[in-house]
Every structure is written in C-alpha cells, then in structure tokens.
Amino acid sequence: MNDLNLHQEQKPLVFTLLFSLLLAFLCFFGPSHSLAYDLEKKVLKYELENGLVVLILERHISPTVSFYIRHRVGALQEGDGSTGAAHLLEHMLFKGTKTIGTKNYRQEKRLLDEIRKTGNALDHERLKGEQADRDTIDRLLGKLRHLQSQAKALMVDNEIDRLYTENGAVDLNASTGQDVTSYHVSLPANKMELWARIESDRMMNPVFREFYSERDVVMEERKQTIESAPQRKLMELLLATAFKAHPYRRPIIGWPSDVQSLSMDYIEWFSRTYHAPNNTVIAVVGDVDPVKTLGIVKKYFGTISRVNLPPLQITAEPPQQGEQRVELVADANPYLLIGYHKPTLPSFDDYVFDVMDAILTRGRTSRLYRILVEERGIAESIDTANGLPGSKYPNLFAIMATPRHPHTAEELEAAIHAEIEKLKKEPVSLRELEKVVNQFRADLIRDLDSNNGLASKLSYYEAITGDFRYITRHIQVVESIKSADIMKTARTYFVPENRTVATLVRREKP
Amino acid sequence: MIMKRLLPALLMAALLTPLCDGLCAPPLPDPQRLKYPPLTFTPPEPERVELENGMVLYVLEDRELPVVHVSAVIRAGSAYDPEGREGLAELTAHVMRTGGTRSMTGDEIDDLLEFTAASISVSAGTDTASADLFVLKKDFDRVFQIFSDILIHPVFDERKLELAKGLKIEDLRRVADVPQRLAFREFRKVLYSGNPRGRLSTIESVGRIQKDDLEGFHKRFFLPRNIMIAVSGDVDGKEVIEKFRRHFAGWHDAGRVHPVLPPGEKHSSPIYYLHKEGPQSTIIVGFLAPEKKSPDSYPFTLLDFIVGSGGFRSRIFQEIRSNMGLAYSTGSYYEGREGYGVFGSYAITKSETTGTVLARLRQILQDAGHRKVLEGELTWAKNAIVNSFIFSFSSTDLIATQQMMIEFHGLPPDYLRTYRGRIKAVNRDDVLRVAGQYLRDDRATTLVVGNEQNFDRPLSTFGDIHKIDWK
C-alpha cells in the first residue's frame, strides 16, 4: 500500500525525468554497439499517462523482436478458496476478445451470460457435497452442455494463437507466478503492430470462452505436473509447510477443490482489477525504432484506463520458531528439500544468498557438488535456489538433493548441514569469491545475447523492484561482499529453528 | 478532486455500458488486415574452410559482444553403442569432459573453466554427439587449448568413469518416477525395435562398461573427417583458422564413419501397454516418417504442423484440449533425420478418459490420410513456417552452427535459401499423399502407460495388446 501511494505521488516527477531521458537517448545514443555495452544507457524507459511502464532496447542482430508484458499480479492476490485464479485467468486470456475469436459477439455475449449463470448454479449445487441434489446437477449439466455447443458455433477457436503463428511468432507463451503474470512472444520485426493490437485488446476486452472446459484442462495440468511428478509435489508440500500465514504457502496452480469451483465472475473481476496499465510493465527488445515503438505502444495501450488498485493486504509470515519436518509417501525414489526463511531483494542479505547459492552448487567445483556428488558419492544431484516461491516478499533459500542409492536422504541431509556449518565458521577464500564475481560478470554478458532473455529480465526486475537497473547494479553489490558478510548471513539464517525439511519416502509395496 | 474528475466519467460509463458493452463498432483495426512494412534481411554467411586432415570448419565473425562460441558435431551417438554396452556413447562423452586430458586433470580443467566463467560441454544423442564451448574473448586461447585436447587427447580417468557410471545408474533407477519420462523412453524402444536406436542403456549394460571401451569408442569416432566445427563471435577469421590448424593439424585422419542403418519399416501395429499407478495415462502413437533429405519432408512438415505441432489451432490440440478439455499436454512432433524420420503424437489424460482420447487421436491421424486438409489450414501452416523462418538467423552462433549441420547431414548448400520456396510449393494433394503413405493405421506404434483398471474402455478393443515391463 505504501509503495502504491509513493508511486502515484512521484508520478509527475518520474514522467518528466523519463521524458528528458527519452530526449537524451534520442540525441546522444545511437544504435552503435560498443564493446562496453552499457545496458543502463541503452534501455529507454517511458511511463505512459495511464501508468504503463515501457522499456525499449534496440538490438539489430536480426530483424526480430521480443515482447514481454508483466502484470504485477499473481497467486498472491487470490482470496483463500480461490487459489488458482491468477493462473486460470492466464489460460483464459488465450480465448480471444470482443473482436478476436467471434463470429457475432452480440449473440455470443447473450449465450456466455447464460453459460455463466448456469455454471454458477451448477458449482453452487456441487459445493453442497453430500447434500447436493443429483437431479439438479444433471439438469444443469445438460443445460450447460447445450449452451456450450450453441456458443461454439458463434466462436472462432484459438484465434489469438492462430494470428500469432500465422505471422511467424515463436516463443508464444504466458506464465503465472506468485508475484507476476507474464505474456511473451517474439515476432519478425515488421509485425510489431500485431502484438500491440492483440495484447492491448486482451488487457481491455477479454472474453472468457470455453471457461468450464479450460478449468478441466487446468485440472489435467495439475494431475500431470504435480500429482504425477513426486518431486514437484514435494516442493508444494515444502512451501505449504514452511509458510503458515503468508500467501506463499499456496500453490500457484491452486488446490484441486478451489480450481474445480473457480467462477467466471471472480476471474473477470481479477482481470479487470489487476491487469491494469498502472500495474503493468512492457519490455520490447530487438530490431526496432524506439520512437516508432513508443508511438505504437501509445496508440494501442495509451487508451486503457488507469484502475484504482485495491489495497493489498498480505499477511506477514511470523518468524519460525522451531524446525519443521514433513514427509511425502509416493511411488518414487527418495528426494530431499530443505528451506530456510530469509529476506528478499533488494536487501543486502539477498545478495549474500545469491553468492552462497553459487558457492554451494554452481558447477562441478562448487562445494556441495564436489563433496556430496564427487568425493563422497552420496548424491546423484544437488542444487540450491535463492528466492522461492516469489521475490516480492520474504522467501526461502532452498536446497534440493537427490540421494544416490544405497545412501539415504538422512545421510545426505546430515552431510548438507555439515557443509552449511562451514559457511558459518570458516571464511570463504578470496579465490572462491573472485570466481563467483567472474561468473556473475560473464552472466551479464551472456544474457545480452538473446532478445527474449533480455526482455524477460528487464521486465521482471522492473516489475519486482521498480527499476530494471537492479540487473546491472547487482554485480556492484556482489563485488562488495566480503567473507565476513557471508559468515554473518549464514549464522543468522541457517539455524535449525528457521528450517523446514521435506522428504520423499518410497511407498513400500504391500 | 478525484471525485470531481471521476464523476463525469462514471456517468458516461453508466450511460454507455448497456448500449456499448463491446457491441459498438470496434475502434481497433481488424488484426487480419493490418499492413506491415516489408522485411529485408541478408544473413551473414559463415566462411567454410577444410583443413589438410579433412576437418571442416565454419567461421563467422561477430563483434557485438566479447565472447566466442564453438560448436562441434560428431557422427557418434547411442545408435553406435555395441550390443551389451548400451550407454557407451553417453559415458564416453561424459568422461571426455570430466576425465582430464594429457596435460590437465579433470579437476584442474573444472577449476580453470569455472574460474574464468567459461563452459565446455560434451554430450551424445542418438545419431550424433556434440561438444560446445562458450568463453569470454580474453580467455579464448587457454580455454580453446583445453577444448581441442578434450576432443583429441582425453584421458578417461578411472575415478571419473566410476562416478559417471554411478550417476547414470542412479538416473536409470529413477526412470519410472515420472510417468511421462518413462513413457517417452519406452516408446523409443518399441518404435525402433530391432534397430540399434531401440537398444537403450540399462543398469546392467552401464555396469559392464570399462575404461578400454571408452578409449575404443573415442578412437573409432572422434576423427577429423567425422567431426565438423562452427566458430562464431569476437574473433578474427584468419587468426582463428590458424589456431585450428595449430591445434588440430596433428590429428590424423583414419577414415569416415558410416551411419547406422535406418530403422526398418513396420509391418504390424501393436498396442503396447505398460502398467504404472497414477492419476493419468500417457498415450503415444508414432510412425516412421520421411528423412530430412527426402522431398516428402516438406509436405510432411506441413502435415505435422496442421495435425499437432502448430500450436493451439492444430487439430489434436484444438480437439483434445480446447474442445474436449481432456489434456493439458497434447500434440505432435516430427523430426527428419539422416536416413529416417520420426513422427509422434501424444496426449496425457486422466485414466478415466484414456479410451476416449486414444480413439479420438487415432481418428484425427487417420482422417489426415483420407481427406485433404482445408485450404485455410494449409495457408496458415505455410505462412507460419515461412514467416518464422527468420528466427533461424537470430544469432550468429545459430547461423554458423546451422550451416555446418546442413553440410553434416549431406543437405545441399542452398538448403536454407530454397527452404521457404519449397514449403510454399506444397499443395493439398501432397499433404494428403504423405499422410496416406506414412500415417498408415497398420504401421502405427501405440504405447499407453497408465493404470488399466481405471480406463473407460479396455485397450483390447483397439487391437492386439502387448504388455511390457519397464526394466
């Protein structure tokens, strides 16, 4: 809430500054490609009057362009009982708009309203559980099917995808996170207007066709990606255990019973409220003319109205006060997850965790790989991740380990704890720190090689931190980190009472 | 103040909403009629060099970033694994990277690469192996020395071999943990049965492999005439060619490797069933398909696009996911390789709708061979392939590697230049012909991995069932 007010009060200033930046950009920075590629100077940032932030970066390697749209909304904003809403909305936004995907919207709308009423009544009855009336359910189901087949005749299925693919789009996809929902696509550089036409339309005028069958698709998605994937199911369990109060405890895809009864009304409200221009960041990277790009973005997105975002009341996670352990029994080999609560970016500790992440598991010379996989042979794989399941709020540093038979998860866990203890007690060598800095520096250069990757990073950090320059400044903070900082952070957070351990246990055959 | 500004807007909205709610003439242009400026692009051409020992090199300078990419392709993959030693190609590639060279131990190499943030990887696929290098320009010389030593003079350290075997065995123990992975792996076995490509590694075959097997495999396949290399990035063409001469000149030619025979034609259409507990079934129906060099690969590429790989509007996705809501992952894939090709269609659906989905999938495939695709479908598919073609040139690394692969696969040098024209020239009859020829009902290989007890219809109603076990 504070962030929001601050942002709005500062808006005129930001606007002016950005506008002068635009002028400076146009006057002084041509499309030359010096070796000292200065990302900060090359990215043009602009804020439209409706609050939409646009980042533009010229790259003329090939006549292609990548687009990322990030809405600052995700599973975080869902109400309890409505988990999975942000993700189902993401699916629904591929179903077209009032002018894309219809043969006659006037007639179609009447049917869609009927479908909504019938579907609501059906869900209402089903939610009664044991007391539900079977005949009512059958009657409503019959009616719904009839309406759906009528609606089918008036729609042009999957038209957004068809338009994009026909025009040569690649990497067309969308994703939903805890903090951010993203829509991305790459196109031949001359097709920018198609992107603006489709994306601005689906922000303003989405139409939720095939709502109930898409809900079924998401149920299949859950069965496939969680229920049939024991390691991912264990991650769901780790998060649900580590977080007791904060919304990060809930799975992005949603709990099955919630997804099964998500309503069109709620999804529509969610879309109208959160896919607002003042809640959105766009990045355009590729063979484009910034002035023309801005013109097109303004023409299509500039007319979308600003929305008063509802205050976001997020329950803070109270400090954990004792180790938590949980087990998943499944028809699969053992697997181990360990999570520690920690602050998120841009706190200094978060940078220290990025460094520890690299020290522990980046590459064959990393500590955990060398000891657990190579020397002791007790792990098949070992990995760490800083910042699960999101970055907007305090999150977890997670360790993911696969024991190598006949070694057990318990044995592996003890060995991991022993290595973590070393971080607390022994200073990391200068050479190890230098290695990490070298790696992060090289990453920065390597990332510059892809339009899609750049658009993704720029828009993500702009959406999360409010300033894409987090990407370039990250390395400066990392360079300043000393071995004493690592010991301090490790001692603060790597303590048993701040730890959650989830273990996958093989189901014994009867 | 906010209220004052909002009030008129609210009134307007109240007035307009019931009248206008999307029903007014749309202010937005018809997306189908948007006009686009022409797109012109002449991709840079990599320089081709053949060294004295027969090794072919493609070089493309690109000064945008201070980095160098090197990609090598080698005719050596799991298809060349000796019987009983399945897994040898993969282990050889793995230990070439980790086991050290004549001048450095594996650990020293890891240390240098990671300290300079460079990366070298070596891996083996079915028909080819590959080696890749990424390095900052400033470290190119010393890292390139390692790269060439790994290719020419690897030392297969026993300890690193034991580790590689242990890791592979653990991986194999876990194959069935994720049903989809198990399904696609088993599908290879049944689709290529009777061909080396269908013999996959097992815990036993990996356990048998010894150091001299790796040495033998390396000696047999890693040869100047059996490898091609592409270099791109911040390099001087002349200098880099000299560098290659210096490092690779002493590598002697010992002939060329002949490709493994392509998989044989199918004369039956069994349905394989593999029992796996879980909420869903993985269904795969596949066929052998045109090789990359065949003129049929053009109409077949369009057929595959229309049937299942062309996104949401392709038939399988449209029907099984959008219309029926019965799968999240469903579609098809086609890959034309050297001497053969493979087409697969798949759907992952809950156990209770397995029969419904399998029946529909088969119907879609058979229909393609009996009825011409619609004119609109073909135009859409052609436009999609022709318009997205530009993405094959989106980085210099890609351009250089691609040109190398064209020669490696024995395709004509103008393959890329003529590609779009050949796609455009395909007509509906061509698509019908290849569908009828390759997607024949009596040559289908079908695999269902799931729990039969919960199926909506017994699999035996689809044909002869062959139960298989994954181990």
HADDOCK unambig.tbl for C-alpha pairs under 7 A between the chains (distance, minus, plus):
assign (segid A and resid 33 and name CA) (segid B and resid 64 and name CA) 5.99 0.50 0.50
assign (segid A and resid 35 and name CA) (segid B and resid 64 and name CA) 6.66 0.50 0.50
assign (segid A and resid 35 and name CA) (segid B and resid 65 and name CA) 6.10 0.50 0.50
assign (segid A and resid 35 and name CA) (segid B and resid 66 and name CA) 6.68 0.50 0.50
assign (segid A and resid 61 and name CA) (segid B and resid 394 and name CA) 6.81 0.50 0.50
assign (segid A and resid 61 and name CA) (segid B and resid 395 and name CA) 6.76 0.50 0.50
assign (segid A and resid 62 and name CA) (segid B and resid 393 and name CA) 6.69 0.50 0.50
assign (segid A and resid 62 and name CA) (segid B and resid 394 and name CA) 5.29 0.50 0.50
assign (segid A and resid 63 and name CA) (segid B and resid 41 and name CA) 6.84 0.50 0.50
assign (segid A and resid 98 and name CA) (segid B and resid 22 and name CA) 6.04 0.50 0.50
assign (segid A and resid 106 and name CA) (segid B and resid 23 and name CA) 6.14 0.50 0.50
assign (segid A and resid 158 and name CA) (segid B and resid 312 and name CA) 5.99 0.50 0.50
assign (segid A and resid 158 and name CA) (segid B and resid 313 and name CA) 5.84 0.50 0.50
assign (segid A and resid 161 and name CA) (segid B and resid 312 and name CA) 6.09 0.50 0.50
assign (segid A and resid 161 and name CA) (segid B and resid 313 and name CA) 6.96 0.50 0.50
assign (segid A and resid 162 and name CA) (segid B and resid 313 and name CA) 6.00 0.50 0.50
assign (segid A and resid 165 and name CA) (segid B and resid 384 and name CA) 5.20 0.50 0.50
assign (segid A and resid 166 and name CA) (segid B and resid 380 and name CA) 5.36 0.50 0.50
assign (segid A and resid 166 and name CA) (segid B and resid 381 and name CA) 6.83 0.50 0.50
assign (segid A and resid 166 and name CA) (segid B and resid 383 and name CA) 5.26 0.50 0.50
assign (segid A and resid 166 and name CA) (segid B and resid 384 and name CA) 4.11 0.50 0.50
assign (segid A and resid 167 and name CA) (segid B and resid 383 and name CA) 6.67 0.50 0.50
assign (segid A and resid 167 and name CA) (segid B and resid 384 and name CA) 5.82 0.50 0.50
assign (segid A and resid 167 and name CA) (segid B and resid 387 and name CA) 5.83 0.50 0.50
assign (segid A and resid 168 and name CA) (segid B and resid 384 and name CA) 4.80 0.50 0.50
assign (segid A and resid 168 and name CA) (segid B and resid 385 and name CA) 6.70 0.50 0.50
assign (segid A and resid 168 and name CA) (segid B and resid 387 and name CA) 4.13 0.50 0.50
assign (segid A and resid 168 and name CA) (segid B and resid 388 and name CA) 3.79 0.50 0.50
assign (segid A and resid 169 and name CA) (segid B and resid 388 and name CA) 6.03 0.50 0.50
assign (segid A and resid 170 and name CA) (segid B and resid 388 and name CA) 6.80 0.50 0.50
assign (segid A and resid 188 and name CA) (segid B and resid 390 and name CA) 6.97 0.50 0.50
assign (segid A and resid 190 and name CA) (segid B and resid 36 and name CA) 5.88 0.50 0.50
assign (segid A and resid 190 and name CA) (segid B and resid 37 and name CA) 5.77 0.50 0.50
assign (segid A and resid 190 and name CA) (segid B and resid 38 and name CA) 6.88 0.50 0.50
assign (segid A and resid 190 and name CA) (segid B and resid 39 and name CA) 6.20 0.50 0.50
assign (segid A and resid 191 and name CA) (segid B and resid 36 and name CA) 6.21 0.50 0.50
assign (segid A and resid 194 and name CA) (segid B and resid 31 and name CA) 6.43 0.50 0.50
assign (segid A and resid 197 and name CA) (segid B and resid 31 and name CA) 6.83 0.50 0.50
assign (segid A and resid 213 and name CA) (segid B and resid 324 and name CA) 6.80 0.50 0.50
assign (segid A and resid 213 and name CA) (segid B and resid 325 and name CA) 4.75 0.50 0.50
assign (segid A and resid 214 and name CA) (segid B and resid 325 and name CA) 6.03 0.50 0.50
assign (segid A and resid 216 and name CA) (segid B and resid 325 and name CA) 5.53 0.50 0.50
assign (segid A and resid 217 and name CA) (segid B and resid 321 and name CA) 6.70 0.50 0.50
assign (segid A and resid 217 and name CA) (segid B and resid 325 and name CA) 4.97 0.50 0.50
assign (segid A and resid 217 and name CA) (segid B and resid 326 and name CA) 6.17 0.50 0.50
assign (segid A and resid 217 and name CA) (segid B and resid 327 and name CA) 5.75 0.50 0.50
assign (segid A and resid 217 and name CA) (segid B and resid 328 and name CA) 5.37 0.50 0.50
assign (segid A and resid 218 and name CA) (segid B and resid 328 and name CA) 6.86 0.50 0.50
assign (segid A and resid 220 and name CA) (segid B and resid 327 and name CA) 5.72 0.50 0.50
assign (segid A and resid 220 and name CA) (segid B and resid 328 and name CA) 5.67 0.50 0.50
assign (segid A and resid 220 and name CA) (segid B and resid 349 and name CA) 6.61 0.50 0.50
assign (segid A and resid 220 and name CA) (segid B and resid 350 and name CA) 6.85 0.50 0.50
assign (segid A and resid 221 and name CA) (segid B and resid 328 and name CA) 5.08 0.50 0.50
assign (segid A and resid 223 and name CA) (segid B and resid 279 and name CA) 6.61 0.50 0.50
assign (segid A and resid 223 and name CA) (segid B and resid 280 and name CA) 7.00 0.50 0.50
assign (segid A and resid 228 and name CA) (segid B and resid 178 and name CA) 6.43 0.50 0.50
assign (segid A and resid 228 and name CA) (segid B and resid 179 and name CA) 6.89 0.50 0.50
assign (segid A and resid 228 and name CA) (segid B and resid 278 and name CA) 6.45 0.50 0.50
assign (segid A and resid 229 and name CA) (segid B and resid 178 and name CA) 5.55 0.50 0.50
assign (segid A and resid 331 and name CA) (segid B and resid 177 and name CA) 6.92 0.50 0.50
assign (segid A and resid 332 and name CA) (segid B and resid 177 and name CA) 4.75 0.50 0.50
assign (segid A and resid 333 and name CA) (segid B and resid 174 and name CA) 6.38 0.50 0.50
assign (segid A and resid 333 and name CA) (segid B and resid 177 and name CA) 6.79 0.50 0.50
assign (segid A and resid 364 and name CA) (segid B and resid 110 and name CA) 6.54 0.50 0.50
assign (segid A and resid 365 and name CA) (segid B and resid 110 and name CA) 6.42 0.50 0.50
assign (segid A and resid 365 and name CA) (segid B and resid 111 and name CA) 6.30 0.50 0.50
assign (segid A and resid 374 and name CA) (segid B and resid 163 and name CA) 6.96 0.50 0.50
assign (segid A and resid 380 and name CA) (segid B and resid 167 and name CA) 5.67 0.50 0.50
assign (segid A and resid 380 and name CA) (segid B and resid 170 and name CA) 6.68 0.50 0.50
assign (segid A and resid 404 and name CA) (segid B and resid 170 and name CA) 6.11 0.50 0.50
assign (segid A and resid 405 and name CA) (segid B and resid 170 and name CA) 6.78 0.50 0.50
assign (segid A and resid 435 and name CA) (segid B and resid 114 and name CA) 6.98 0.50 0.50
assign (segid A and resid 435 and name CA) (segid B and resid 115 and name CA) 4.73 0.50 0.50
assign (segid A and resid 438 and name CA) (segid B and resid 115 and name CA) 6.79 0.50 0.50
assign (segid A and resid 438 and name CA) (segid B and resid 116 and name CA) 6.38 0.50 0.50
assign (segid A and resid 438 and name CA) (segid B and resid 117 and name CA) 6.07 0.50 0.50
assign (segid A and resid 439 and name CA) (segid B and resid 117 and name CA) 4.80 0.50 0.50
assign (segid A and resid 442 and name CA) (segid B and resid 117 and name CA) 6.21 0.50 0.50
